[in-house]
Amino acid sequence: MEYVTVTALSHPGLLREHNEDSLVAGPWTLCGTMTENPQTLVFPLGTPLVVAVADGIGGQPAGEVASALAVRQLAALGPSLDTEEAVRDALNLCNDAVYAAGRDPELNTMGTTVAGAVVLAESLLVFNVGDSRVLDATADGLRQVSVDDSPPLSPGRRTTSLVTQALGGTPSFSAITPHVREAPLSAGDRYLACTDGLTDPVPEDALNDLLQLHSGGRAAFELWKSAIEAGGPDNITLALIAVGE
């Protein structure tokens, strides 16, 4: 029987006072907390399985509330996400939920990025809003399959903390244009969904080297360790998706 494993980890990093990231894997959510060790969940391949990370926008209120709202909404809708249109509709509902909660003055302008995939029987629906990423860990190297919502980088810069769209994040409602694409799926495929607490401090070639050497919980641990050794400047959340048989 074909199956999917999801190995997940979420950590505040070394400089942030608390964790504003959240994560969803099927019905399981992890919101604004810390995992001491990678957790691996196993799911049958068939029913749509949503796996995603969400990164609350720093410098604005209640990022952990916004990211938790997004992943909990996706967890509830997950089994129905069987088309690109369904995923877009779900992300729009997430945006609506963040803005609705933001009517509370203490939560106004809160926002979050989101990036992940819905695993179907024979394909994968990759999606994102913001700059959290989904990477295809192929035998030939990492390939980014999400689309960064970021302004152009200045010469010599590899990263930016600015985003051009997010779920919520502004005083009044702003519609989103989610990035959604379908990719084929085969046994042995691996995908990494992660917040920029991993990809900002650790170059993609270093991430690729670790994923070529390791899999499962060891891979998740080594990825987290690489971000910590690079200073751990931000919250670190990742989910490794692997298809087995």
N, C-alpha and C positions, 0 to 999 in steps of 0.2 A: 504494500500500500504506500503510495506516495505521501510525503508529509513535508511540513515546513517547520523549521526551527527559527525562533527569534531569541537572540541573546542581547540583553539590554542592560544598560548602566546609566545612572544619573548621579552627578556629583557637583557640589558648588564650586570646585576649583580652590585656589589658594588665596584669592584676593577678595572675592565677594562675600558679604556677610551672610547671605542666604541664597537658596537656589530658586530661580524664577523659571526654570525649565520644567516641562512636563512631557509625558510619553504615553502612547497607547499601543497595545499589541492585542488585537482581538477585543475581548471584553475587559481586559486588564489595563488599568491606568496607574501611572506613577506621577504624582504631582507635587512639585515644590519640596522634595525630600532628597535623601541621599541613600544610595545603595552601596554597602561596603564591598560587595562582590558582584560580578556579573550574574544575572539571572537568565536561565534558558527555559523557554516555554516551547512545547511541541504541539502543532496543530495539524489535523488532516488537511490534505489539499483538496479543495472543492468549493466549499462555501466561501464567499468573499471574506478575506482576512485583511483588516486594515492595520497597518503599522506606521506610526508617525511620531515625530518629535515636534515640540513647540517651544519657542524661545521668547519669553516675555521681554518686551522692549525695555531696556535699561534707561534710567534717567527719567522715567515716567512712572506714575503710580501703579501699584498692584499688578506688575507683570506676571506674578505667579497666579493671580486670579484669572487673567486673560488666557494664559497658556492652559490652565486646568479646564476652563470652559471649552476651549477648542478640542482638547483630546477627549473629554467626556462626551461631547456632542458626536464626535467621530466614532467613539466606542458604541454609542447607542444606535447609530445609523449603519455601522459597519457591514452587517450581513446583507444590506440592500444595495451596496455600492458595486454594482456589476457592470456599469457602463461609464464612459467618460462624462456623459451628461449628468449621471447620478453623483459622481464625485464633485463636479462643479457646483451642483445644487447644494451638496452637503457643505462645501466650503463657504458658499454664500450664507447658509444658515449659521455657520460658525461666526461669520462676520456680523450677522444680525444679532447673535447672542452676546457678543462682546460689546457692541454698541448699546444694546438694551440694558445690560448690567452697568454700563458707563453712565447711565442717567443719574446714578448716585454720585453726588459731587466728589466724594472721596475716591471714586474710581474713574472719573472722567479723564479721557485721553489714554487710558490703559490700552495696551495692544500687544500683539504677539505675532511672530512668524509661525509657519507650519510647513513641514515637508515630510513626505512619506510615500507609501505605496499601498495599493490594494492588490493582494495576491489572489488571482483567479486560477481556475484549473489549468489553463494553457497560456496565460498571459499575465502581465503585470501592468497596473495603471499607476504611473508615477505622477505625483502632484506636488506643488509647492506654492506658497505665497510668502514672499520675503526672501531672506538669504540663507536660511537653513538649507541643507543640501541632501540629495540622494545621489550616491555614487555606485556605479556598476563595477564590481570587483572581478574583472575578467582575468584569464590567464596571461593576457598580454599587457595588463596594467589597469589602473583605475580610469573610469570614464564617467564624467559628470553627466547625469541624465535629467537633473532639475535645472531650472533657469534662475540665476540670481537676480532678484529685484534690487539692484544697487546702482548708484550713479557711476559714470566712468571713473576709473582710477587715475590719479595723478601719476606722471612719469616716476618710476622707481618705487611705487607703492604696490603691495600685493593684496592688501585688505582695506576695508572701510567698515565703519560701524553704522553707516547710513543706509537706510532702505527706502525704496521708492514706492513700495506698497506693503501693507500688513493687514492682519485682521484687527480692526479697531485702530487706535493710535492717534486719532485726531478729535478735536472738540465736537465736531458735528459729523454726521454719517458720510462715509465715502465708500462708494462701490469698489469692488475688486475685480480683477481679471485673472482668475487662477490659471496657472500653468498645469495642464494635464496632458499626458501622452501615454499611448499603449506600447508595450514592448513584449516580444515573445518570451516565453518562460520554458526552461528545460531543467531536468535534474542536474544538480551540480552548480546551478547559478547562485551567486551571492551578491547581495546589495547591502549598502551601508547608508542608513539615514542618520544624520547628525546635526547638531547645532554648531554655530561658529566658534564655540568654545573649544572645539577640536580642530576645525579647519583653519582658523586664523593663526594659532601659534605653531601648527605643525604643517609643513609643506606637503603637497599631494604626493610627491615622490617618496617621502618618508612614510606616509600612510600606506602607500602601495607596497613598499618593502615589508612592512609588518604583516599585511594581509597575504602576501605571497608566502610568508613563513608560518603563519598561524591561522587557526580557525576557531570558531565557537568561543567559549569563555576565555581561552588564552588570548585569542585575537582581541576581544573586547578589552581585556585587562591591559594588554600591551598598548592599545590605542590610547586608553585613558592615561596610562603611565607616560606616554610620549607628550601628552598635553601638560601633565603635571611637571615633567622635567623641563618643559619650555616655559615654565613660570606659572602655569595654571591661572591665566589672567581673567577667565570668565567661567561661567557654569558650563559643564561638559555633559552632554547627553547624547547617547548613541544607541542604535539598534541595528544589529547584524541579522539580515534575513538570508536563510540558506534553504535551498530546495533539495530534499533527499528522496530516496526511493528504497 
